[in-house]
Amino acid sequence: MKKAFIAFGMLLMTAAPAYADITHKISTSVQLSVDAAASQATRIGSSYSVSGNNVSATLGGLTAPSGSNAATMTAGTYTQTTAGDAFSFSESFTTGDAVNTAGTTVSSGVVPSLPAFGSVTTTAGGVAGSLAGSINSAGVMSLTAGGAGTSATGQFVSEITIK
């Protein structure tokens, strides 16, 4: 039994050494961004409504627009049905937006004028200011904050794979 143990031990000593493939990857990146100015406009349409109680009416209404103009209102005529009785009356008109046919030329990313529509949302663009980012040959990153509406993102990735 002792001889078998010694023979087994000698067999283990002659085993081949273990090998492994090792891969090491390093990557760095810097991303700088400045928000753009934006404007979103929604045209509103023309609307007309009338309601009442104890009122007789020759209704008005909307006249279809011509060309790029908005629709217009034609007034109705209204009289109280029974003189001396209570009555209620309501008439409303909203003038819609005309169609903008002038067109806008955009240069350098700046819109020269905003659309004149009924609903407009506008956001200011970012200001780059001193926004900067760099990576040197040693992998050292440097990020400098910019003005409003900017972002700077730096990333360092180290990956080791053993097979």
Residue pairs with C-beta under 8 A, 6 or more apart in sequence:
20 162
20 163
21 161
21 162
21 163
22 160
22 161
22 162
22 163
23 159
23 160
23 161
23 162
23 163
24 158
24 159
24 160
24 161
25 157
25 158
25 159
25 160
25 161
26 139
26 156
26 157
26 158
26 159
27 155
27 156
27 157
28 135
28 139
28 141
28 154
28 155
28 156
28 157
29 135
29 154
29 155
30 133
30 134
30 135
30 141
30 143
30 152
30 153
30 154
30 155
31 133
31 151
31 152
31 153
31 155
32 131
32 132
32 133
32 146
32 150
32 151
32 152
33 126
33 150
33 151
34 125
34 126
34 127
34 128
34 131
34 146
34 149
34 150
35 123
35 125
35 126
35 149
35 150
36 109
36 125
36 126
37 109
37 110
37 111
37 122
37 123
37 124
37 125
38 122
38 123
38 125
39 111
39 114
39 115
39 120
39 121
39 122
39 123
40 120
40 121
40 122
41 114
41 115
41 117
41 119
41 120
41 121
42 117
42 118
42 119
42 120
43 96
43 97
43 99
43 117
43 118
44 94
44 96
44 97
44 117
44 118
44 119
45 71
45 96
45 97
46 62
46 65
46 70
46 71
46 72
46 73
46 93
46 94
46 95
46 96
47 62
47 92
47 93
47 94
47 96
48 60
48 61
48 62
48 73
48 92
48 93
48 94
49 90
49 91
49 92
50 57
50 59
50 60
50 76
50 89
50 90
50 91
50 92
51 88
51 89
51 90
52 78
52 87
52 88
52 89
52 90
53 86
53 87
53 88
53 89
54 80
54 81
54 82
54 85
54 86
54 87
54 88
55 78
55 79
55 80
55 81
55 87
55 88
55 89
56 78
56 79
56 80
56 81
57 76
57 77
57 78
57 79
58 76
58 77
58 78
59 76
60 73
60 74
60 75
60 76
60 91
61 73
61 74
61 76
62 71
62 72
62 73
62 74
63 71
63 72
63 73
63 74
64 71
65 71
65 72
65 98
68 98
68 99
68 100
68 101
69 98
69 99
70 95
70 96
70 97
70 98
71 95
71 96
72 95
73 93
73 95
76 91
78 89
78 91
80 87
81 87
96 118
97 116
97 117
97 118
100 115
100 116
100 117
104 111
104 112
104 113
104 115
105 112
106 112
109 125
114 120
114 122
124 148
124 149
125 149
126 146
126 147
126 148
126 149
126 150
127 146
127 147
127 148
127 149
127 150
128 146
128 147
128 150
129 145
129 146
129 147
129 150
130 144
130 145
130 146
130 147
131 144
131 145
131 146
131 147
131 150
131 152
132 142
132 143
132 144
132 146
132 152
133 141
133 142
133 143
133 144
133 152
133 154
134 141
134 142
135 141
135 142
135 154
136 142
139 156
141 154
141 156
143 152
143 153
143 154
144 152
145 152
146 152
